Amino acid sequence: MRKVEYIEDFVQALNYLTSLGWKYEGNIGLSNSTNVEVKILFSRDFNPAELTEGQ
């Protein structure tokens, strides 16, 4: 397992997730009277072997 010490910006975070096999799917913007949020959606193919790694 890789450990992240520091990510400088949003683009580095997205690149890191992509390097782990995650695929960017899109954004969902949410807002209400007090704030605005953006949800970033990723997907990844499930590998059943990942459930038993490291045990």
PDB file with one MODEL, atoms N, CA, C and O in Angstrom:
MODEL        1
ATOM      1  N   MET A   1       0.844  -1.179   0.000  1.00  0.00           N
ATOM      2  CA  MET A   1       0.000   0.000   0.000  1.00  0.00           C
ATOM      3  C   MET A   1       0.889   1.242   0.000  1.00  0.00           C
ATOM      4  O   MET A   1       1.863   1.322   0.748  1.00  0.00           O
ATOM      5  N   ARG A   2       0.538   2.206  -0.849  1.00  0.00           N
ATOM      6  CA  ARG A   2       1.302   3.443  -0.905  1.00  0.00           C
ATOM      7  C   ARG A   2       0.706   4.459   0.054  1.00  0.00           C
ATOM      8  O   ARG A   2      -0.514   4.572   0.171  1.00  0.00           O
ATOM      9  N   LYS A   3       1.573   5.201   0.742  1.00  0.00           N
ATOM     10  CA  LYS A   3       1.135   6.222   1.688  1.00  0.00           C
ATOM     11  C   LYS A   3       1.426   7.598   1.109  1.00  0.00           C
ATOM     12  O   LYS A   3       2.526   7.851   0.618  1.00  0.00           O
ATOM     13  N   VAL A   4       0.448   8.478   1.165  1.00  0.00           N
ATOM     14  CA  VAL A   4       0.603   9.838   0.658  1.00  0.00           C
ATOM     15  C   VAL A   4       0.965  10.739   1.827  1.00  0.00           C
ATOM     16  O   VAL A   4       0.243  10.802   2.822  1.00  0.00           O
ATOM     17  N   GLU A   5       2.088  11.434   1.699  1.00  0.00           N
ATOM     18  CA  GLU A   5       2.494  12.387   2.737  1.00  0.00           C
ATOM     19  C   GLU A   5       1.862  13.760   2.511  1.00  0.00           C
ATOM     20  O   GLU A   5       1.415  14.417   3.451  1.00  0.00           O
ATOM     21  N   TYR A   6       1.833  14.184   1.231  1.00  0.00           N
ATOM     22  CA  TYR A   6       1.354  15.532   0.944  1.00  0.00           C
ATOM     23  C   TYR A   6       0.967  15.636  -0.521  1.00  0.00           C
ATOM     24  O   TYR A   6       1.705  15.170  -1.388  1.00  0.00           O
ATOM     25  N   ILE A   7      -0.162  16.232  -0.807  1.00  0.00           N
ATOM     26  CA  ILE A   7      -0.567  16.536  -2.172  1.00  0.00           C
ATOM     27  C   ILE A   7      -0.768  18.035  -2.240  1.00  0.00           C
ATOM     28  O   ILE A   7      -1.525  18.618  -1.464  1.00  0.00           O
ATOM     29  N   GLU A   8      -0.070  18.646  -3.189  1.00  0.00           N
ATOM     30  CA  GLU A   8      -0.016  20.104  -3.264  1.00  0.00           C
ATOM     31  C   GLU A   8      -1.302  20.748  -3.766  1.00  0.00           C
ATOM     32  O   GLU A   8      -1.685  21.819  -3.295  1.00  0.00           O
ATOM     33  N   ASP A   9      -1.974  20.100  -4.723  1.00  0.00           N
ATOM     34  CA  ASP A   9      -3.170  20.726  -5.273  1.00  0.00           C
ATOM     35  C   ASP A   9      -4.154  19.680  -5.790  1.00  0.00           C
ATOM     36  O   ASP A   9      -3.887  18.479  -5.772  1.00  0.00           O
ATOM     37  N   PHE A  10      -5.284  20.172  -6.245  1.00  0.00           N
ATOM     38  CA  PHE A  10      -6.375  19.327  -6.699  1.00  0.00           C
ATOM     39  C   PHE A  10      -5.958  18.431  -7.869  1.00  0.00           C
ATOM     40  O   PHE A  10      -6.321  17.256  -7.911  1.00  0.00           O
ATOM     41  N   VAL A  11      -5.204  18.978  -8.807  1.00  0.00           N
ATOM     42  CA  VAL A  11      -4.776  18.214  -9.980  1.00  0.00           C
ATOM     43  C   VAL A  11      -3.882  17.051  -9.559  1.00  0.00           C
ATOM     44  O   VAL A  11      -4.014  15.952 -10.098  1.00  0.00           O
ATOM     45  N   GLN A  12      -2.986  17.268  -8.619  1.00  0.00           N
ATOM     46  CA  GLN A  12      -2.146  16.178  -8.124  1.00  0.00           C
ATOM     47  C   GLN A  12      -2.996  15.082  -7.476  1.00  0.00           C
ATOM     48  O   GLN A  12      -2.706  13.895  -7.630  1.00  0.00           O
ATOM     49  N   ALA A  13      -4.033  15.477  -6.759  1.00  0.00           N
ATOM     50  CA  ALA A  13      -4.930  14.490  -6.139  1.00  0.00           C
ATOM     51  C   ALA A  13      -5.635  13.656  -7.202  1.00  0.00           C
ATOM     52  O   ALA A  13      -5.739  12.437  -7.064  1.00  0.00           O
ATOM     53  N   LEU A  14      -6.117  14.300  -8.260  1.00  0.00           N
ATOM     54  CA  LEU A  14      -6.777  13.569  -9.341  1.00  0.00           C
ATOM     55  C   LEU A  14      -5.797  12.643 -10.048  1.00  0.00           C
ATOM     56  O   LEU A  14      -6.140  11.504 -10.367  1.00  0.00           O
ATOM     57  N   ASN A  15      -4.585  13.117 -10.295  1.00  0.00           N
ATOM     58  CA  ASN A  15      -3.572  12.279 -10.939  1.00  0.00           C
ATOM     59  C   ASN A  15      -3.214  11.080 -10.073  1.00  0.00           C
ATOM     60  O   ASN A  15      -3.006   9.981 -10.588  1.00  0.00           O
ATOM     61  N   TYR A  16      -3.141  11.282  -8.773  1.00  0.00           N
ATOM     62  CA  TYR A  16      -2.835  10.172  -7.854  1.00  0.00           C
ATOM     63  C   TYR A  16      -3.920   9.103  -7.914  1.00  0.00           C
ATOM     64  O   TYR A  16      -3.617   7.914  -8.018  1.00  0.00           O
ATOM     65  N   LEU A  17      -5.183   9.519  -7.850  1.00  0.00           N
ATOM     66  CA  LEU A  17      -6.281   8.554  -7.919  1.00  0.00           C
ATOM     67  C   LEU A  17      -6.271   7.807  -9.250  1.00  0.00           C
ATOM     68  O   LEU A  17      -6.525   6.603  -9.287  1.00  0.00           O
ATOM     69  N   THR A  18      -5.980   8.509 -10.338  1.00  0.00           N
ATOM     70  CA  THR A  18      -5.890   7.865 -11.646  1.00  0.00           C
ATOM     71  C   THR A  18      -4.771   6.837 -11.662  1.00  0.00           C
ATOM     72  O   THR A  18      -4.922   5.768 -12.252  1.00  0.00           O
ATOM     73  N   SER A  19      -3.649   7.147 -11.019  1.00  0.00           N
ATOM     74  CA  SER A  19      -2.527   6.201 -10.985  1.00  0.00           C
ATOM     75  C   SER A  19      -2.875   4.927 -10.209  1.00  0.00           C
ATOM     76  O   SER A  19      -2.242   3.889 -10.404  1.00  0.00           O
ATOM     77  N   LEU A  20      -3.877   5.005  -9.334  1.00  0.00           N
ATOM     78  CA  LEU A  20      -4.326   3.835  -8.567  1.00  0.00           C
ATOM     79  C   LEU A  20      -5.399   3.032  -9.304  1.00  0.00           C
ATOM     80  O   LEU A  20      -5.913   2.044  -8.781  1.00  0.00           O
ATOM     81  N   GLY A  21      -5.728   3.461 -10.514  1.00  0.00           N
ATOM     82  CA  GLY A  21      -6.704   2.730 -11.305  1.00  0.00           C
ATOM     83  C   GLY A  21      -8.106   3.300 -11.295  1.00  0.00           C
ATOM     84  O   GLY A  21      -9.009   2.716 -11.894  1.00  0.00           O
ATOM     85  N   TRP A  22      -8.311   4.420 -10.631  1.00  0.00           N
ATOM     86  CA  TRP A  22      -9.623   5.053 -10.608  1.00  0.00           C
ATOM     87  C   TRP A  22      -9.829   5.839 -11.895  1.00  0.00           C
ATOM     88  O   TRP A  22      -8.889   6.436 -12.420  1.00  0.00           O
ATOM     89  N   LYS A  23     -11.057   5.839 -12.404  1.00  0.00           N
ATOM     90  CA  LYS A  23     -11.407   6.552 -13.628  1.00  0.00           C
ATOM     91  C   LYS A  23     -12.334   7.708 -13.272  1.00  0.00           C
ATOM     92  O   LYS A  23     -13.359   7.512 -12.618  1.00  0.00           O
ATOM     93  N   TYR A  24     -11.972   8.907 -13.705  1.00  0.00           N
ATOM     94  CA  TYR A  24     -12.805  10.084 -13.475  1.00  0.00           C
ATOM     95  C   TYR A  24     -14.089   9.953 -14.271  1.00  0.00           C
ATOM     96  O   TYR A  24     -14.048   9.689 -15.473  1.00  0.00           O
ATOM     97  N   GLU A  25     -15.236  10.135 -13.616  1.00  0.00           N
ATOM     98  CA  GLU A  25     -16.533  10.005 -14.275  1.00  0.00           C
ATOM     99  C   GLU A  25     -17.253  11.341 -14.439  1.00  0.00           C
ATOM    100  O   GLU A  25     -18.052  11.498 -15.362  1.00  0.00           O
ATOM    101  N   GLY A  26     -16.985  12.303 -13.563  1.00  0.00           N
ATOM    102  CA  GLY A  26     -17.650  13.591 -13.685  1.00  0.00           C
ATOM    103  C   GLY A  26     -17.815  14.283 -12.348  1.00  0.00           C
ATOM    104  O   GLY A  26     -17.344  13.802 -11.317  1.00  0.00           O
ATOM    105  N   ASN A  27     -18.490  15.418 -12.382  1.00  0.00           N
ATOM    106  CA  ASN A  27     -18.747  16.234 -11.194  1.00  0.00           C
ATOM    107  C   ASN A  27     -20.254  16.368 -10.989  1.00  0.00           C
ATOM    108  O   ASN A  27     -21.038  16.304 -11.936  1.00  0.00           O
ATOM    109  N   ILE A  28     -20.631  16.554  -9.742  1.00  0.00           N
ATOM    110  CA  ILE A  28     -22.005  16.922  -9.407  1.00  0.00           C
ATOM    111  C   ILE A  28     -21.923  18.152  -8.511  1.00  0.00           C
ATOM    112  O   ILE A  28     -21.331  18.108  -7.433  1.00  0.00           O
ATOM    113  N   GLY A  29     -22.512  19.230  -8.959  1.00  0.00           N
ATOM    114  CA  GLY A  29     -22.542  20.452  -8.160  1.00  0.00           C
ATOM    115  C   GLY A  29     -23.758  20.475  -7.266  1.00  0.00           C
ATOM    116  O   GLY A  29     -24.874  20.216  -7.718  1.00  0.00           O
ATOM    117  N   LEU A  30     -23.549  20.785  -5.993  1.00  0.00           N
ATOM    118  CA  LEU A  30     -24.631  20.874  -5.019  1.00  0.00           C
ATOM    119  C   LEU A  30     -24.551  22.232  -4.336  1.00  0.00           C
ATOM    120  O   LEU A  30     -23.460  22.705  -4.018  1.00  0.00           O
ATOM    121  N   SER A  31     -25.677  22.845  -4.114  1.00  0.00           N
ATOM    122  CA  SER A  31     -25.649  24.119  -3.391  1.00  0.00           C
ATOM    123  C   SER A  31     -26.929  24.289  -2.590  1.00  0.00           C
ATOM    124  O   SER A  31     -27.990  23.765  -2.929  1.00  0.00           O
ATOM    125  N   ASN A  32     -26.779  25.036  -1.526  1.00  0.00           N
ATOM    126  CA  ASN A  32     -27.941  25.436  -0.746  1.00  0.00           C
ATOM    127  C   ASN A  32     -27.724  26.891  -0.354  1.00  0.00           C
ATOM    128  O   ASN A  32     -26.838  27.545  -0.903  1.00  0.00           O
ATOM    129  N   SER A  33     -28.489  27.399   0.556  1.00  0.00           N
ATOM    130  CA  SER A  33     -28.410  28.823   0.881  1.00  0.00           C
ATOM    131  C   SER A  33     -27.112  29.214   1.586  1.00  0.00           C
ATOM    132  O   SER A  33     -26.779  30.399   1.632  1.00  0.00           O
ATOM    133  N   THR A  34     -26.369  28.245   2.137  1.00  0.00           N
ATOM    134  CA  THR A  34     -25.173  28.604   2.902  1.00  0.00           C
ATOM    135  C   THR A  34     -23.859  28.202   2.254  1.00  0.00           C
ATOM    136  O   THR A  34     -22.825  28.780   2.587  1.00  0.00           O
ATOM    137  N   ASN A  35     -23.855  27.224   1.332  1.00  0.00           N
ATOM    138  CA  ASN A  35     -22.581  26.832   0.730  1.00  0.00           C
ATOM    139  C   ASN A  35     -22.771  26.148  -0.613  1.00  0.00           C
ATOM    140  O   ASN A  35     -23.882  25.790  -1.006  1.00  0.00           O
ATOM    141  N   VAL A  36     -21.658  25.978  -1.299  1.00  0.00           N
ATOM    142  CA  VAL A  36     -21.635  25.278  -2.583  1.00  0.00           C
ATOM    143  C   VAL A  36     -20.647  24.128  -2.460  1.00  0.00           C
ATOM    144  O   VAL A  36     -19.543  24.312  -1.948  1.00  0.00           O
ATOM    145  N   GLU A  37     -21.027  22.960  -2.919  1.00  0.00           N
ATOM    146  CA  GLU A  37     -20.167  21.776  -2.877  1.00  0.00           C
ATOM    147  C   GLU A  37     -20.064  21.181  -4.262  1.00  0.00           C
ATOM    148  O   GLU A  37     -20.987  21.291  -5.069  1.00  0.00           O
ATOM    149  N   VAL A  38     -18.939  20.551  -4.533  1.00  0.00           N
ATOM    150  CA  VAL A  38     -18.777  19.795  -5.768  1.00  0.00           C
ATOM    151  C   VAL A  38     -18.362  18.381  -5.381  1.00  0.00           C
ATOM    152  O   VAL A  38     -17.356  18.187  -4.698  1.00  0.00           O
ATOM    153  N   LYS A  39     -19.127  17.413  -5.812  1.00  0.00           N
ATOM    154  CA  LYS A  39     -18.791  16.006  -5.603  1.00  0.00           C
ATOM    155  C   LYS A  39     -18.084  15.524  -6.854  1.00  0.00           C
ATOM    156  O   LYS A  39     -18.583  15.721  -7.962  1.00  0.00           O
ATOM    157  N   ILE A  40     -16.925  14.892  -6.693  1.00  0.00           N
ATOM    158  CA  ILE A  40     -16.158  14.355  -7.803  1.00  0.00           C
ATOM    159  C   ILE A  40     -16.412  12.849  -7.846  1.00  0.00           C
ATOM    160  O   ILE A  40     -16.226  12.160  -6.843  1.00  0.00           O
ATOM    161  N   LEU A  41     -16.832  12.340  -8.996  1.00  0.00           N
ATOM    162  CA  LEU A  41     -17.182  10.933  -9.118  1.00  0.00           C
ATOM    163  C   LEU A  41     -16.077  10.153  -9.827  1.00  0.00           C
ATOM    164  O   LEU A  41     -15.584  10.561 -10.878  1.00  0.00           O
ATOM    165  N   PHE A  42     -15.701   9.025  -9.231  1.00  0.00           N
ATOM    166  CA  PHE A  42     -14.716   8.117  -9.803  1.00  0.00           C
ATOM    167  C   PHE A  42     -15.306   6.720  -9.803  1.00  0.00           C
ATOM    168  O   PHE A  42     -16.205   6.417  -9.018  1.00  0.00           O
ATOM    169  N   SER A  43     -14.801   5.871 -10.684  1.00  0.00           N
ATOM    170  CA  SER A  43     -15.185   4.468 -10.683  1.00  0.00           C
ATOM    171  C   SER A  43     -13.932   3.628 -10.862  1.00  0.00           C
ATOM    172  O   SER A  43     -12.892   4.121 -11.301  1.00  0.00           O
ATOM    173  N   ARG A  44     -14.046   2.359 -10.517  1.00  0.00           N
ATOM    174  CA  ARG A  44     -12.918   1.451 -10.670  1.00  0.00           C
ATOM    175  C   ARG A  44     -13.459   0.040 -10.786  1.00  0.00           C
ATOM    176  O   ARG A  44     -14.423  -0.311 -10.106  1.00  0.00           O
ATOM    177  N   ASP A  45     -12.854  -0.773 -11.636  1.00  0.00           N
ATOM    178  CA  ASP A  45     -13.247  -2.174 -11.739  1.00  0.00           C
ATOM    179  C   ASP A  45     -12.883  -2.889 -10.442  1.00  0.00           C
ATOM    180  O   ASP A  45     -11.802  -2.689  -9.887  1.00  0.00           O
ATOM    181  N   PHE A  46     -13.793  -3.713  -9.979  1.00  0.00           N
ATOM    182  CA  PHE A  46     -13.591  -4.441  -8.737  1.00  0.00           C
ATOM    183  C   PHE A  46     -12.749  -5.681  -8.987  1.00  0.00           C
ATOM    184  O   PHE A  46     -13.029  -6.454  -9.903  1.00  0.00           O
ATOM    185  N   ASN A  47     -11.720  -5.869  -8.174  1.00  0.00           N
ATOM    186  CA  ASN A  47     -10.882  -7.051  -8.235  1.00  0.00           C
ATOM    187  C   ASN A  47     -11.056  -7.808  -6.914  1.00  0.00           C
ATOM    188  O   ASN A  47     -10.603  -7.317  -5.880  1.00  0.00           O
ATOM    189  N   PRO A  48     -11.691  -8.977  -6.907  1.00  0.00           N
ATOM    190  CA  PRO A  48     -11.948  -9.704  -5.667  1.00  0.00           C
ATOM    191  C   PRO A  48     -10.674 -10.025  -4.874  1.00  0.00           C
ATOM    192  O   PRO A  48     -10.745 -10.192  -3.656  1.00  0.00           O
ATOM    193  N   ALA A  49      -9.530 -10.113  -5.525  1.00  0.00           N
ATOM    194  CA  ALA A  49      -8.270 -10.404  -4.817  1.00  0.00           C
ATOM    195  C   ALA A  49      -7.909  -9.285  -3.836  1.00  0.00           C
ATOM    196  O   ALA A  49      -7.190  -9.522  -2.865  1.00  0.00           O
ATOM    197  N   GLU A  50      -8.398  -8.080  -4.079  1.00  0.00           N
ATOM    198  CA  GLU A  50      -8.098  -6.958  -3.191  1.00  0.00           C
ATOM    199  C   GLU A  50      -8.681  -7.158  -1.793  1.00  0.00           C
ATOM    200  O   GLU A  50      -8.201  -6.549  -0.837  1.00  0.00           O
ATOM    201  N   LEU A  51      -9.700  -7.992  -1.658  1.00  0.00           N
ATOM    202  CA  LEU A  51     -10.301  -8.245  -0.353  1.00  0.00           C
ATOM    203  C   LEU A  51      -9.391  -9.043   0.560  1.00  0.00           C
ATOM    204  O   LEU A  51      -9.518  -8.954   1.781  1.00  0.00           O
ATOM    205  N   THR A  52      -8.479  -9.818   0.000  1.00  0.00           N
ATOM    206  CA  THR A  52      -7.627 -10.689   0.819  1.00  0.00           C
ATOM    207  C   THR A  52      -6.166 -10.264   0.813  1.00  0.00           C
ATOM    208  O   THR A  52      -5.348 -10.898   1.480  1.00  0.00           O
ATOM    209  N   GLU A  53      -5.811  -9.206   0.078  1.00  0.00           N
ATOM    210  CA  GLU A  53      -4.412  -8.752   0.064  1.00  0.00           C
ATOM    211  C   GLU A  53      -3.993  -8.307   1.447  1.00  0.00           C
ATOM    212  O   GLU A  53      -4.764  -7.664   2.159  1.00  0.00           O
ATOM    213  N   GLY A  54      -2.782  -8.644   1.827  1.00  0.00           N
ATOM    214  CA  GLY A  54      -2.227  -8.202   3.094  1.00  0.00           C
ATOM    215  C   GLY A  54      -2.671  -9.020   4.292  1.00  0.00           C
ATOM    216  O   GLY A  54      -2.323  -8.676   5.421  1.00  0.00           O
ATOM    217  N   GLN A  55      -3.416 -10.074   4.091  1.00  0.00           N
ATOM    218  CA  GLN A  55      -3.873 -10.876   5.231  1.00  0.00           C
ATOM    219  C   GLN A  55      -2.969 -12.059   5.428  1.00  0.00           C
ATOM    220  O   GLN A  55      -3.187 -12.858   6.339  1.00  0.00           O
TER     221      GLN A  55
ENDMDL
END
